[in-house]
Amino acid sequence: MKEYPVQRAAVLKEKPDPNTLVFGKTFTDHMFIMDYTAGQGWHDGRIVPYGPISLEPSAMVFHYAQEVFEGLKAYRNPQGQVQLFRPMENVKRINSSCDRMCIPQLPEEDTLAAIEQLVRLEADWVPSAPGTSLYIRPFIIATTPSLGVHAAHNYIFCIITCPVGAYYAEGINPVKIYVENEDVRAVRGGTGYTKCGGNYAASIRAGERAEENGYAQVLWLDGVHREYIEEVGSMNVMFQIGDTVVTPKLTGSVLPGITRKSCIELMRSWGLKVEERLITAKELFEAGANGTLKEAWGTGTAAVVSPIGEMGWEDKHVVVNAGKIGPLAQRLYDTLTGIQWGTQPDPHNWVIKL
Ligand SMILES: *Cc1c(COP(=O)(O)O)cnc(C)c1O
């Protein structure tokens, strides 16, 4: 496996109290960085002290948002070892995002090696309190100083890491979500299936509007028909209707979540019926009204499973499972977190121990 040169930080930072961590504000001592130059390819991968990157104001990422990112976590298991959850899925997905955004492909094995080497170096930063982890944020930005609209000739691939507290420090409380009728997050043919910053920039307004109205998240509809459910906030979404679990199929505007995929694989292995198909907001709210909607939840790396307790759409209002987490969402949460933190067996070989 590839070993990158390391320039160690002269002074190491003090580790924060895992009980007061705010997501994404505290970064570790080191970062991985690698350059791309047209004609030369990716080169000079290295680990250096965490610190500012200097770019020209004309760097293309500032103007045309040629950028992609990933998000995954390192977990400390009861034996004290550090482990990753399906990290090759993140590497493959960043390359799929790169393909859409005209960013050159990363070498997969060497990229996984970079993640592993950085996390191994920062292993002391992986907290051990229940529910805590080290969040890993790989990203690529276009750095060519040019205002011409075309693919850049220069990029930086960087990986930063930050210790994060327990997502459910106060217990799992189901959230209230709101169907967004005006803004859309993505359309087929656009960039919905990629993790790119632009998708997030476009989603902020609806999120703020939902919050102003007392809701935690937006339930996104498709951008063409404004009928089909796509995602909730920045998570994938699943519903148990009768004895079947339904989740929006990957039409190109839905992000192919690794938690989504893992939940589907788990539920199928439990003998449950899972359908990946189109589902309209109308069908969902009818199921809510006639009592066949048993559970609803979002899935993503940050929360793992985020149960939905209430849903609003125009003048309609549905309470799901009396506003409490249901047995299926709880089982998925317990199983996935058990595998991730190493407190349960890993029958699918999803975990890599470092
Ligand atoms: C990252 C992301 C998800 C969840 O993906 P995971 O791989 O499960 O973390 C879902 N939707 C959007 C829009 C995302 O950016």
The ligand as an SDF file (V2000), in Angstrom:
LIG
                    3D

 15 15  0  0  0  0  0  0  0  0999 V2000
  -24.0660   12.6870    1.6610 C   0  0  0  0  0  0  0  0  0  0  0  0
  -25.5000   12.7960    1.3140 C   0  0  0  0  0  0  0  0  0  0  0  0
  -26.4290   11.8030    1.6630 C   0  0  0  0  0  0  0  0  0  0  0  0
  -26.0770   10.5970    2.5210 C   0  0  0  0  0  0  0  0  0  0  0  0
  -25.0540    9.8210    2.0290 O   0  0  0  0  0  0  0  0  0  0  0  0
  -24.2660    8.8260    3.0060 P   0  0  0  0  0  0  0  0  0  0  0  0
  -23.2890    8.1810    2.1240 O   0  0  0  0  0  0  0  0  0  0  0  0
  -25.2750    7.8870    3.5640 O   0  0  0  0  0  0  0  0  0  0  0  0
  -23.6710    9.6840    4.0760 O   0  0  0  0  0  0  0  0  0  0  0  0
  -27.7340   11.9400    1.2410 C   0  0  0  0  0  0  0  0  0  0  0  0
  -28.1280   13.0120    0.5330 N   0  0  0  0  0  0  0  0  0  0  0  0
  -27.2760   14.0020    0.1950 C   0  0  0  0  0  0  0  0  0  0  0  0
  -27.7730   15.1600   -0.5880 C   0  0  0  0  0  0  0  0  0  0  0  0
  -25.9420   13.9330    0.5790 C   0  0  0  0  0  0  0  0  0  0  0  0
  -25.1080   14.9110    0.2390 O   0  0  0  0  0  0  0  0  0  0  0  0
  1  2  1  0
  2  3  1  0
  2 14  2  0
  3  4  1  0
  3 10  2  0
  4  5  1  0
  5  6  1  0
  6  7  2  0
  6  8  1  0
  6  9  1  0
 10 11  1  0
 11 12  2  0
 12 13  1  0
 12 14  1  0
 14 15  1  0
M  END
$$$$
